Amino acid sequence: MQGFHLHRADTLAYCSEITRNEKAKQQNRRSPREPPASSQLVERHCHQIDQAQAQKEATWQQGACQVSVGLGHGYQYWHHPPKPQPLKAFLQQRFVSCLPDLVHCLDPMRSLLAGPGLTRSDLARTDKTAVEKTVMTPELMSLMLPVRGGACRLWAGRHLPAASTDGWPLLVCHGGPGVPSDYLFPLVELLQRPVIFFDQLGCGRSDRPEPADQEYSIAASVRDLVSVIDALVAQAWIPIRDGRPAYHLYGQSFGGILAFETLNAASGPPPPRSLSLSNVPSSVPVLLEDVVALLADLGDDGSRFDATHVCRANPRPAALLAAYAPGHPGSHWRGVDVIAEWCVPEASLASFTTPVLRLAAEYDFVTSRSMQGWQQLANQRLVVLPGVAHHALLERPKAYGAHLEAFLQTHED
């Protein structure tokens, strides 16, 4: 979703196959008796086509391979790749598992990939340098918190405001699954309170055990979050007020699903004073249906979809690029396909009494229809931010922060 992601390797395979087919057509036009080009690396065929076109295509292929490697998917070459298909059908087949990934994989790299003669190492070096120059990481105190009986550790970071405040801390759950907290770091500039982040298992600064060694699922993530909250209380990062932990819980995209499921778990944590759900669907199957419809309205143009429904900020916010820096996202448990059947349990909605702020966006691919289930919450407030999409925090930060801070303060008195 940050969460709702097409797998980069699948997306790049799809794009690469289209390029290979076009080269095969050119070869056949030059020499009809020669067999079509195979799916070998494009560098092996560069001499068979015009030099300018070869350089352009080789640059794209090299860049695409590097992006795939940098994001933890590894080099993957398809000797018998799937038949190219319209983008909408491709997304339906993959549960729309690369929504923002289609964008974060290609768009932020577009200027890099456009240059002639770019090598894999050049791309990796340029991307890392660009991220380092543009991202201002907030000052964070870090801890590695034990979960799963001490078998794994999750990174947690706390930012304290410059001026002393009585505001209770906000615990932040990032989206994905598998996209670390960096894109939510701008919250620290907008809120008058401590803000605590943590990277879920398998991504960012946290441990990355193999799926054969540790479970990756919503249920396992819920248990991890309970352990994180217990550890933060023990470390006094979450204070005790009136005999119970005083904190607020926030989840963006998949992080909201995780937060809500955790608070409804039988062995859940001490309840927070409030819950904020930002850009969170109540039904992933409905979300997927609406995404296909939105794509169709845009002529199945993935770039237009991204610019309209994922992030409307141009240029791409540095914090978002940082979350997708090489090696930073996870690869074991990621994409909407791993949560494709999730719907909020209706029985849990009527009995949920914690105050809830729902932050939505006018152009978000998480549509009002896909969030309809949240309307059954007894104690909720809905804010729809105009003119923004899935990353509303990064698109209209001041308005976003003002609504969030006002809600948090209301539920501290």
C-alpha positions in Angstrom: 0.0 0.0 0.0 3.0 1.8 0.6 1.9 -0.9 0.9 0.0 -1.7 -2.2 3.0 -2.4 -4.4 3.6 -4.1 -7.6 6.7 -6.3 -7.3 9.5 -4.4 -9.0 11.0 -7.5 -10.5 7.7 -8.4 -12.1 7.2 -4.9 -13.4 10.6 -4.6 -14.8 10.3 -8.1 -16.4 7.1 -6.9 -18.1 8.8 -3.7 -19.3 11.9 -5.5 -20.4 9.9 -8.1 -22.4 8.2 -5.3 -24.4 11.7 -3.9 -25.2 13.0 -7.3 -26.3 10.0 -7.9 -28.5 10.6 -4.5 -30.3 14.2 -5.5 -30.9 13.2 -8.8 -32.2 10.9 -7.1 -34.7 13.8 -4.9 -35.9 16.1 -7.9 -36.3 13.4 -9.7 -38.3 12.9 -6.7 -40.6 16.7 -6.6 -41.3 17.2 -10.3 -41.8 13.9 -12.3 -42.1 15.8 -15.6 -42.1 17.4 -15.0 -38.7 15.5 -16.2 -35.6 14.0 -13.5 -33.2 16.2 -12.2 -30.4 16.2 -14.3 -27.3 15.7 -13.0 -23.8 19.4 -12.6 -23.1 20.9 -9.4 -21.8 20.4 -6.5 -24.1 24.1 -5.8 -24.2 24.6 -9.0 -26.3 22.4 -7.6 -29.0 23.4 -4.0 -29.2 25.6 -4.5 -32.3 22.5 -5.9 -34.2 20.5 -2.6 -34.1 21.3 1.0 -34.8 23.9 2.5 -32.4 21.7 5.2 -31.1 18.8 2.9 -30.4 21.2 0.3 -28.9 22.6 2.9 -26.5 19.2 4.0 -25.4 17.9 0.5 -24.8 21.1 -0.7 -23.2 20.9 2.2 -20.8 17.3 1.4 -19.9 18.0 -2.3 -19.4 21.1 -1.6 -17.3 19.2 0.8 -15.2 16.3 -1.5 -14.8 18.5 -4.3 -13.7 20.3 -2.1 -11.2 17.0 -0.9 -9.7 15.9 -4.5 -9.3 19.1 -5.4 -7.6 19.1 -2.3 -5.4 15.7 -3.0 -4.1 16.6 -6.5 -3.0 15.0 -8.5 -5.7 18.3 -9.6 -7.4 19.0 -10.0 -11.1 16.3 -11.9 -12.8 16.4 -12.8 -16.4 13.4 -14.5 -18.0 14.5 -17.0 -20.8 10.9 -17.8 -21.4 9.2 -14.5 -20.3 5.4 -14.2 -20.1 3.6 -12.8 -23.1 3.2 -9.0 -22.9 -0.3 -7.9 -21.9 -2.1 -4.7 -21.2 -1.2 -3.0 -18.0 -4.6 -3.4 -16.5 -4.6 -7.2 -17.1 -1.1 -7.4 -15.7 -2.1 -5.6 -12.6 -5.2 -7.8 -12.2 -3.1 -10.9 -12.5 -0.6 -9.6 -9.9 -3.3 -8.3 -7.5 -2.2 -4.8 -8.4 0.9 -5.7 -6.3 3.1 -2.9 -7.7 0.9 0.2 -7.5 3.2 2.8 -6.0 6.2 0.5 -6.7 5.6 1.0 -10.4 6.2 4.6 -9.8 8.9 4.5 -7.2 10.9 2.0 -9.2 10.8 4.0 -12.5 9.9 7.7 -12.0 12.5 8.7 -9.5 15.1 7.1 -11.7 13.9 8.6 -15.0 16.4 11.4 -15.2 19.2 8.9 -14.3 18.1 6.4 -16.9 17.8 9.0 -19.6 21.6 9.7 -19.8 23.7 7.8 -22.3 26.3 5.3 -21.3 25.1 4.9 -17.7 26.4 1.7 -16.1 24.9 -0.3 -13.3 27.5 1.0 -10.8 27.0 4.5 -12.0 23.3 4.3 -11.3 23.7 2.9 -7.9 26.3 5.5 -7.0 24.3 8.4 -8.4 21.1 7.2 -6.6 22.7 6.9 -3.2 24.4 10.2 -3.6 21.2 12.0 -4.6 19.4 10.6 -1.6 22.1 11.5 0.8 22.2 15.1 -0.5 18.4 15.7 -0.4 17.2 13.9 2.7 17.5 15.5 6.1 17.1 12.7 8.5 15.7 13.9 11.8 17.8 13.6 15.0 16.6 10.3 16.4 17.6 8.3 19.5 17.7 4.6 18.4 17.0 1.3 20.1 17.0 -2.3 18.9 14.0 -3.9 20.5 13.8 -7.7 21.0 10.7 -9.5 19.6 9.8 -13.2 19.1 11.4 -14.3 22.3 14.6 -12.5 21.5 15.1 -14.2 18.2 14.8 -11.0 16.2 15.3 -7.3 16.8 13.3 -4.3 15.5 14.7 -0.8 15.1 12.9 2.0 16.9 13.8 5.7 16.8 12.5 8.6 18.9 12.5 12.3 18.1 12.0 14.8 20.8 10.7 18.3 19.9 13.1 21.2 20.4 10.9 22.8 23.0 9.7 20.9 26.0 6.1 19.7 25.8 3.6 17.8 27.7 2.3 16.2 24.6 2.1 12.4 24.7 4.2 10.4 22.2 2.8 9.3 18.9 3.8 5.8 17.9 4.0 5.5 14.1 3.3 2.4 12.0 4.6 2.6 8.4 3.0 1.0 5.4 4.0 -1.5 2.8 4.2 -4.1 3.9 8.0 -3.7 3.6 8.5 0.0 3.2 10.4 1.5 6.1 9.6 4.5 8.2 11.6 7.2 6.4 8.8 8.6 4.3 6.9 9.4 7.6 9.9 11.2 9.2 8.4 14.6 8.2 5.9 14.1 11.0 8.5 15.3 13.4 8.5 18.8 11.9 4.7 19.1 12.2 3.9 17.8 15.7 4.5 19.3 19.1 5.3 16.0 20.9 7.7 13.0 20.8 7.3 10.9 17.7 8.4 7.2 17.8 9.1 5.2 14.7 9.9 1.5 14.2 10.7 -0.5 11.2 8.7 -3.7 10.8 10.5 -7.0 10.6 12.2 -7.6 7.2 12.8 -4.0 6.2 14.7 -0.8 6.9 17.1 -1.0 9.9 15.4 -4.1 11.5 16.4 -7.7 11.3 15.6 -9.5 8.0 15.3 -13.2 8.8 14.4 -15.6 6.0 10.8 -16.7 5.7 11.9 -20.3 6.5 13.2 -19.1 9.9 10.5 -16.5 10.9 6.8 -16.0 10.1 5.8 -13.0 7.9 2.1 -12.3 8.3 -0.4 -9.8 9.7 -0.8 -12.0 12.8 2.9 -12.2 13.3 3.3 -8.4 12.8 0.5 -7.8 15.4 2.5 -9.8 18.0 5.6 -7.8 17.1 3.8 -4.5 17.6 2.5 -5.7 21.0 6.1 -6.5 22.0 7.3 -3.1 20.7 4.8 -1.3 22.8 5.7 -3.3 25.9 9.4 -2.6 25.3 8.8 1.2 24.8 6.9 1.3 28.1 9.7 -0.5 29.8 12.2 2.0 28.3 10.0 4.9 29.4 9.7 6.1 25.9 6.0 5.7 26.5 5.2 7.3 29.9 2.7 6.2 32.5 -0.1 8.6 33.2 -3.0 7.9 35.6 -1.8 4.4 36.0 -1.7 3.4 32.3 0.5 4.0 29.2 0.0 7.4 27.7 0.5 7.3 23.9 -1.3 7.8 20.6 -1.1 5.2 17.8 -0.9 6.2 14.1 -0.8 4.0 11.0 -0.4 5.0 7.3 -1.7 2.7 4.6 -0.9 -0.9 5.6 0.3 0.5 8.9 -3.3 1.4 9.7 -4.4 -2.1 9.1 -1.6 -3.3 11.4 -2.5 -0.8 14.1 -6.2 -1.6 14.1 -5.7 -5.4 14.1 -3.3 -5.0 17.0 -5.7 -3.1 19.1 -8.4 -5.7 18.5 -6.1 -8.7 19.2 -7.1 -10.9 22.2 -3.7 -10.3 23.8 -3.4 -6.7 22.5 -1.4 -3.9 24.1 -2.7 -1.3 26.6 -5.0 0.9 24.5 -3.8 4.2 23.2 -5.5 7.5 23.9 -6.3 7.7 20.2 -5.8 6.0 16.9 -5.1 7.8 13.6 -5.7 6.0 10.3 -4.2 7.7 7.3 -5.1 6.5 3.8 -6.2 3.1 5.1 -8.7 0.9 3.2 -11.2 -1.2 5.1 -11.4 -3.7 2.3 -8.4 -4.6 0.1 -10.5 -6.6 -2.4 -12.7 -3.5 -3.0 -9.5 -1.4 -3.3 -8.1 -3.6 -6.0 -11.4 -3.3 -8.0 -11.3 0.4 -7.8 -7.6 0.6 -8.8 -8.4 -1.3 -12.0 -11.2 1.2 -12.7 -9.0 4.2 -12.0 -6.3 2.8 -14.3 -8.9 2.3 -17.1 -10.0 5.9 -16.7 -6.4 6.9 -17.4 -5.9 4.7 -20.4 -4.0 2.1 -18.4 -1.1 4.7 -18.2 0.9 3.8 -15.1 2.8 7.1 -15.0 -0.4 9.1 -15.1 -1.9 6.9 -12.4 1.1 7.6 -10.2 1.0 11.3 -10.8 -2.7 11.4 -10.1 -3.4 8.9 -7.4 -0.1 8.0 -5.6 1.9 11.2 -5.1 1.0 14.5 -6.8 4.1 16.3 -5.5 6.7 17.2 -8.2 9.6 16.6 -7.8 9.2 13.5 -5.8 9.6 14.2 -2.0 13.1 13.3 -0.7 11.6 11.4 2.2 9.8 9.1 -0.2 12.9 8.5 -2.2 14.8 7.7 1.0 12.3 5.0 1.9 13.0 3.3 -1.4 16.8 3.8 -1.4 18.8 0.8 -2.5 18.5 -2.1 0.0 16.1 -0.2 2.3 12.7 -1.8 1.5 12.1 -5.4 2.4 11.8 -8.3 0.0 10.5 -11.3 2.0 6.9 -10.0 2.7 5.9 -7.2 0.5 3.1 -6.1 -1.8 -0.7 -6.1 -1.8 -0.8 -9.8 -2.8 0.2 -10.7 0.8 -2.8 -8.9 2.2 -5.1 -9.2 -0.8 -8.0 -10.8 1.0 -8.0 -8.6 4.1 -11.2 -6.9 5.2 -11.9 -5.2 8.5 -13.8 -7.6 10.7 -17.3 -6.1 11.1 -17.7 -7.4 14.6 -14.7 -5.4 15.8 -16.0 -2.1 14.5 -19.1 -1.6 16.7 -17.2 -2.5 19.9 -14.2 -0.3 19.1 -14.4 2.7 21.4 -10.9 4.3 21.0 -11.3 7.8 19.4 -10.3 7.5 15.7 -9.1 10.2 13.2 -9.5 9.1 9.6 -7.2 11.1 7.2 -8.2 10.6 3.6 -7.2 12.4 0.3 -9.3 13.6 -2.6 -7.3 11.7 -5.3 -6.0 8.7 -3.3 -6.2 5.3 -5.0 -7.6 4.3 -1.6 -11.1 5.4 -2.6 -14.0 6.3 -0.4 -15.7 3.0 -1.4 -12.7 1.0 -0.2 -12.8 2.8 3.2 -16.6 2.5 3.6 -16.3 -0.1 6.4 -14.7 2.5 8.8 -17.9 4.4 8.9 -19.2 1.9 11.4 -16.7 3.1 14.0 -18.6 4.6 16.9 -16.1 7.4 17.8 -14.5 8.8 14.7 -13.7 11.9 12.8 -13.1 12.0 9.0 -10.9 14.6 7.3 -10.6 14.6 3.5 -7.7 16.7 2.3 -8.3 18.3 -1.1 -5.9 18.2 -4.0 -3.7 15.4 -2.7 -3.3 11.6 -3.1 -1.9 8.6 -1.2 1.1 10.5 0.3 -1.0 13.5 1.6 1.5 14.0 4.4 4.3 14.8 1.8 2.0 16.7 -0.5 0.3 19.2 1.9 2.4 18.7 5.1 1.2 21.8 7.0 -2.5 21.1 6.6 -2.0 17.5 7.3 0.0 18.2 10.4 -2.4 20.8 11.7 -5.4 18.3 11.5 -3.4 15.6 13.2 -1.9 17.7 16.0 -5.3 19.3 16.8 -6.9 15.8 17.1 -4.1 14.5 19.3 -4.3 17.5 21.7 -8.1 17.0 21.9 -7.6 13.6 23.3 -5.0 14.4 26.0 -7.2 16.6 28.2 
